[in-house]
Amino acid sequence: MSDIDEKVLSAVEAALAENPDATVDELFALAQGVNQAVASLTKRQFHARYPLQVKRKLSPPKPRKARKPKARPRGGRTEAGTASREAVRACFLKFASDLAAAEARKDLVRVVAGVDRYVDEVLKATGNA
């Protein structure tokens, strides 16, 4: 049984409307009375396919949290901001290119061990050195 039986779904929906605290066992027994094929499902499969879907449909939507807008510099990007961004980008690209050029494991270790050089370049580019 791979599809949802609309008669079973309607019966479960009516039962939950009448008694929202109905147990899965009670609903499972009710559903088997409507369609005997439901008995081939485990209680977990039944619950996921019928009661859970009904409860999701009947529950009120959860309010979404408002995102805080990102702080942006006044007046858009400045020339200094663009220049430092490009310098940081160039530093990251150089680091990635050095990593890609490492042919042996020892070369890769050498590049990663020298990461402080790239960090210093980024700090210099952003004016934090």
N, C-alpha and C positions, 0 to 999 in steps of 0.2 A: 504494500500500500504506500505509494509514493505521493499521491495527490491528497489535498485536503477535501474531505467530504463536506459539502455545504450543509447538509442536513445535520451532521454531527456538530459542526461549527455553530449552527443556529441553536441547537439544543443546549450546548455548553454556554453560549451567550445568554440564553434565557435563564438557565440555572444560576449563572453568576449574577444576573440582574436581580434575581429573587433572593439569592443568598451569596453575597460577595465573599463570605468566609468558607465556602464549600471546599472540601478537601479534594485532592487529586483522585483519591480512591473513590469518592462519591461521584465525581464527574466521569471517571473512567468507567464505572459501572453503568451510569446513565448512557454514555456514548456506545457501549457494547449493546445496549438495548436498541439503539437507533440503527447501528450498523455492526454486525458481528465481526466484520473484517478488522475493526479497531482492536480486537483482542490480540492480533498478531504484533501490535506495537508494545514496546516496553512502556512503563509508566513515564519514564523520562522522555521518550519520544512523543508520547501522547501529550504530555504537559507542554512540550515545546511547540507542538503542532497546533494545539487547540486552546487550552486555558491561557497560556502565556500570550498568544496572539490576541485573544479577546480582551485580556487585561490591558495590553498595550493600546489597543484601539479605544478602550473606554477611559483610560487615564488622561487627565488634562496634560497638555504639552508643558514641558519644563521650560521655564524662562531661561533664555540664553544670557550668559554674562556679557556685559558690554566690554569691549576691548578698549584699553587706553590707547589713545593715539600716540604714535611715536613722536618724540620731541624732534623738531626740525629747527635748524638754525634760521633766524629771521632773515628774510630777504632771499631765501633759497641758498644754493651753494655759492660759496665765495671762491675767488680764484685760489686762495691759499688752501682751502679745503679740497678743491679739485686737484691741485698740485700734490698735496700730501696723499690723497687717495691713489693717484697714479703711481707715486713713488712706492707706496705699500704694495700695490698690485704688482709692480715690477719686481719687488723683492720676493714676493710669494711665487711668482712665475720662475724666477731664477732658482729658488729653492726646489721647486717641483722639477725643473729641468735638470738640476744637479742630481736629484734622486733618480730620475729616469735614466740618466747617463751612467749611473753606477752599474758596472757590469758584474762585479764580484761582490760577495757579501762584505768583504773588508772595505770596499769602496762605499757601500751603503752605510756601514757603521761610521766611516770617516765623515760622511756628509751629515749624518744625524748628530754625531758628536760635536760638529761645528755649528749647531743650531743657534748658539749664542750670537754668532756673527750676523745671522739673519734677523734675530730679535733686535740687536743693536741698530741695524739699518732701519727697521720699522719704527723704533723709538725716535731715531733721528728724523725720519720723514714726517712723523706726527708732532715733532717739536717737544717730545718728552725726554730727550736724551740729556 
